Structure formats: structure tokens, C-alpha cells
């Protein structure tokens, strides 16, 4: 079943297959609509996945800070999500 990540009715990512981890859907990089995302300077560290880099979404001139994140070089235990993008905050992730 297809999963979509949307913000204000704008599709940020859409894929038939995502990696589900800790309640988040990680979209493969080819499923992400990069024209709406800009790299943020924000990072966090997960004790078992490693360092996450974040993205802002820009829609109609408005910036929505840190709504997506990726693990470019995750730990060995999280290699399934390498380069995949997950979303949160105002972004809705739905099946359908």
C-alpha cells in the first residue's frame, strides 16, 4: 500500500515501500520530492542509529523548520534506513 507524506496538501514523499522503524516511515531517497526540501543546520544523535541531519520544507514561500530527517551514515544496526527520509511535526504520513 502506498504511503504519502504531505504538508498543506503538498506531497513531500510517496512510496509503495518504506522502512518502518520506531513508529516512523522512512521513505527511500528516490521517493522524496526534493524540490520542497532544504537542508537544515539542525542535527540530533540517537544512541543506536547515529547522527540525524534535518530538512526544512519550503511551500509557497513559507519555511517549516526541521520537518524531515535522515541518517546518511547510520550505525551498523540501522543500515536499512541509510539515506531514507522520515517526517514529523505538521507533516502527515498516511497510507492510501
Steps between C-alpha positions, in 0.01 A plus 500: 500500500631845407611737777499878456655776705314829449519851638219742411382260227847504340650153459852486645550127445306207357599134486357151478769374737640679804710381791303514825712562805397623844160611371646703212474435127839550332455580132771397252687799353353448152148536648570844650400820318825684560374821337311576825780414745808698601770371728485647850800554729318304773633157604420253776662180621319176568693263730451205267439649152761777498485862383189628322504796261181702455309669218274802489201499265435810291146537368362816342786703645441375857770300677405215733804423711645154551202298375707217355817316591743244364787284618767526230742266677302317768642240733536145376172405670305765304641461149149431361420873534819636342403813304128446561292795623242500779262783588327639805336812640244649262574240234230231471612151404209286380439177314266498209 
